Structures are given as C-alpha cells and as structure tokens.
Amino acid sequence: MPPTFETLLETWTGESVLIHRDRPTGTWVFIALYSTRPGTPMGGTRMRVYDRPADGLRDALRLAEGMAYKWACLGLEKGGGKAVLAVPEPMRGKARRDLLLRYGKLVESLGGAFATGEDLGTTPADMAVLHEVTRYVHGIREDGRVTDPGPFTANGVAHGIRSVVTEVLDRRDLEGLRVAVQGLGDVGEPLVRILHRKGADLTLADVEVDRAEDLARELGAASVPAAEIYCADCDVFAPCAVGGILNPSTIPQLRCRIVAGSANNQLEVPDRDSLHLRDRGIVYVPDFVINAGGALVFGTMTGTDGPEELMAKTEAIGFTVREILREAREREETPLEAAFRRAERVLRD
Ligand code: NAD
C-alpha cells in the first residue's frame, strides 16, 4: 500500500509539519521541522512534480531528518527542517514567481521558526524572489546578491571523494580515477568540472540527455543514457540527482568500489541498503556527511566573507569523511552507522 499522509505522519520521529495547499496552482506545500531543540530549523526548499502529494510529504519528512543529522555532524547549532513545493507541473514565468511570493509570505508568517535556501528544483534567482517577502532566506549577501550553494556543496563532495579514495583505494590524488556522475545540475556540473581539473576519467548521465552529451563533449568525457549510469564500470559512483536511487534493483548493477555523491536520501531504505552495499564490498559515504559543504558555508557565513574564504571552509568535509570512515573501520560497522552515532551523540548532548 503506498503511504498516506496519516501513515507517514504517524511513523515520523520529527516534531511538526506545516501542510498548505496553494490553490491558484494546486501546489502542495510541506514545511517539515524535524528538530527545534538544537536551534532554528534550516533547510532548502525543493520544487518537484511528484506522482502523488504523499510522495512530496515523504520527501519533506526524510529531508528534514537528514538536515538534522547534517547540522549535527557539522557541529552547528541548528535544527533540521526542509520544505517541499509539490507542484502539479513544472512552473515557469509569472506563475512560478507568484507561487514563490505566496510561499515566501508563508515562511515569513512563521516568524523565524524556519529558514530556507535553494535545493533541487529551485535556483538562486528563486531565492531572490523569496527574499522580496521574507527575511528567512539564507545565502543573501550584504549587497543583496544571492549566493549559490551548489559550487560549495560540489567542492565539499570533491574533498570527500579525495578522502574516501585515500582511505579505501590508497590513492593520493584523483588522476585517472574513474568517476560516474548521475545528475549534472547545480552540484553535479561544478563537481564534474573540479574532478576534470584533477584528471579524473568521467562518465556522465542526466535525464536531460543534451546536458550530459554537451558537457561530455566539452570535457572529453563519456556520456551514457540515464538508466545505464548504475552499471558504469568505475571507481566512484557519484549520485547527484534525486533520492532513493540505491535500492534492491540498482545496487546489484553497480560496478564501483565507492558511492560518494551529493544527492540527499540516496538509500531507499537506509539500514537495508547500506548493508547490501557493504555485502557487495562497496563503501557508501553517507550523503548527509559528504553533501554538507553548502550547509556549512550557509550556516556560518557572515554576509561579508569573500568567495575564496567561503570555499576554503568546505575542506572540513574531507576531514569529517575521513574520521567517519576510520571510526567505522575501527568498530567494524558501516560508515552510515558511524555517522548516525556521531550525529546522535551531538543531538543528545
Ligand atoms: P538540480 O535540480 O540543480 O540538478 C539535478 C540534476 O539531476 C538535473 O540536471 C536533472 O535533470 C538531473 N536528474 C534528475 N533525475 C535524474 C535521474 N534519475 N538520473 C539522472 N539525472 C537526473 O539539483 P542540485 O541542486 O544539483 O541537487 C542535486 C542533489 O544534491 C539533490 O538531491 C539535492 O537535494 C542534493 N543537494 C544539493 C545541495 C545544493 O547545494 N544544491 C546541497 C546538498 C544536497
């Protein structure tokens, strides 16, 4: 039976959810607040078409929980929150702007109980629209310009990949490392460019086929149809698109040693799928650890720091990934178990 609003909310361990229906567009708005005790819940706003509204709610609940773990692993005093705009069809032009303005007013009406930023399906330009009607948008600089988190997240993922290949493959650099990247958007594209500069051998895929083919042509990389990226022969598979893509049907197809990418909630069922990956000899770097570069920058930015200063902060992601992998090895557990324990320790304290 597919989940319903009731079953999802009954089993969720977070605090509260605001459910709002935007009547002019038929959009369902879900603002999930997983934890408020550590601090104000902060998390991105996702805009996506779902098969059913309950799928959007499920995404919001899981993403908010992931944000709580992400902040905890970063050691920042923020609560886990996330918003999902489950749109009935892709929104463009005036309809999109008007929807964002109405949503921004809703966020403002919460009086600071939730602060947001960009996520899958939303852009820095969307955040500028929100900022017209609410103060609770992060990434807005003192001069009013909007900072794009994607390049920071990508740089953090690149640092994380560097750490995991050192730990697992005993490699000192990324020269010749074979990386398959799924999703070439705000994070995937800058990640691919960083890896290319470091000499990695890349295979690219995106559901927007032209995006993959154009980038592959420009960088002299390979591109494959979206469904074939799982069986690309590679050292590292980097999921940078949607969640739930690691599951009993895709894990047997993988031909990599490591999974390390930016997508949130990569594991369809975390415990089951992380053990399945371990049994296949694949090291999975927990998504909420390796994709925290943008959150780290946004959670600590003052509004005046320069781009290089901000970018330098993302090096911390590489250190955290290394610590978690070492802890997992010492305790003979999966990196996911080590990351959860670390986050829970912080949340408890
Ligand atoms: P985006 O919307 O800019 O890009 C996503 C890309 O993935 C698009 O090019 C889309 O066409 C492609 N795509 C979608 N489904 C696909 C599929 N099944 N196979 C292949 N390609 C597919 O999103 P983004 O901001 O780059 O975020 C990517 C992922 O990283 C998301 O899961 C997001 O939650 C996560 N994330 C993003 C940030 C950030 O700073 N933007 C931070 C942390 C985590």
Boltz pocket constraint, residues with backbone or C-beta under 6 A from the ligand:
constraints:
  - pocket:
      binder: B
      contacts: [[A, 118], [A, 119], [A, 120], [A, 121], [A, 122], [A, 149], [A, 150], [A, 151], [A, 153], [A, 182], [A, 183], [A, 184], [A, 185], [A, 186], [A, 187], [A, 188], [A, 205], [A, 206], [A, 207], [A, 208], [A, 211], [A, 226], [A, 239], [A, 240], [A, 241], [A, 242], [A, 243], [A, 262], [A, 263], [A, 264], [A, 291], [A, 292], [A, 294], [A, 295]]
      max_distance: 6.0
